[in-house]
Amino acid sequence: MGELEAEKHVQYILSVEKRKDDFESLLMEHLRINGAYWGLTTLDLLRKIEAVDSDEVVSWVMSCQDQDCGGFGGNVGHDAHLHYTLSAVQILLLFDRLDILDIDKVSDCILTLPGYKMKMGLFLAISGVKLTLAYSEALNAALLVHRFSYCAICCLSLLHHLDKINAEKAVDYIVSCKNLDGGFGSIPGGESHSGQIFCCVGALAITGSLHHVDRDLLGWWLCERQCKDGGLNGRPEKLADVCYSWWVLSSLTMIDRVHWIDREKLAAFILNCQDRENGGISDRPDNAVDVFHTYFGVAGLSLLEYPGLKPIDPAYALPVDVVNRIFFGK
């Protein structure tokens, strides 16, 4: 299966930021701060975070902040949003620069951002308020409930302000979406999906509520996501995709069931998705690479304890040493 082309991945990530006018960059303009989080976390897992100018990165992140509300947009001049705010906080934590934030203002802002408000679904999870939208809009909002619930819970926890929301209400809604197969759907009775499961299990882990999970039943559903080629898929009858090396593995790690999959076959699948000439990792072998799959591929290998990589925390999606510094001061 070969080895991880660590140095080429570093050069690929550094090159992505320089190509600001190509087609891929233009497509990602609205979520550049997410891309920065993916790339910078990958560099840190590869022990190469010093390859970037931290002051320059921090300055750019702060230029994405809405000075009125305190939240962050996906790029300079873009509207603030919960998902982008989480990525901004995670980036600042990579460089140990949370001191630059007005933490009270940012955490208060999270409660008002799109992605938290009722129209995006999370208010339903937090307060029990019923959706009053058109059916199609309400359905789209419901599909995002767990994603934004996780973002809010994760971000507020990292800021040490989880007490600003009614976490018990959020947990109750998550538990209501648990299925007979042990997984979680986007709404009560919805089909189990690996991405939704990560958001639910991650939120439950952060809030100390993993006792709601049937570890064996969920572990069985998750380990069945391994395909013949060794990769993992998001739900039955779908192709394997490198990104599920994170979504599935992180959940298995949080419930202590990683040993139920063939770790060597999964590592081989991820490594076979590398561009060995130019760096980067794709969703499947021989496809075009991108920073999204590069991050999730390296993060998956980290969870598999691949030699030379920093360990990553499965709930907070940050290197373990960063998480330890946040919560234990070491």
Secondary structure by P-SEA (a helix, b strand, c coil): ccccaaaaaaaaaaaaaaccccaaaaaacccaaaaaaaaaaaaaaacccccccaaaaaaaaaaacccccccccccccccccaaaaaaaaaaaaaaccccccaaaaaaaaaacccccccccccccccccccccccaaaaaaaaaaaaaaaaaaaaaaaaaccccccaaaaaaaaaaaaccccccccccccccccaaaaaaaaaaaaaaccccccaaaaaaaaaaaccccccccccccccccccccccaaaaaaaaaccccccaaaaaaaaaaaacccccccccccccccccaaaaaaaaaaaaaacccccccccccccccaaaaaaacccc
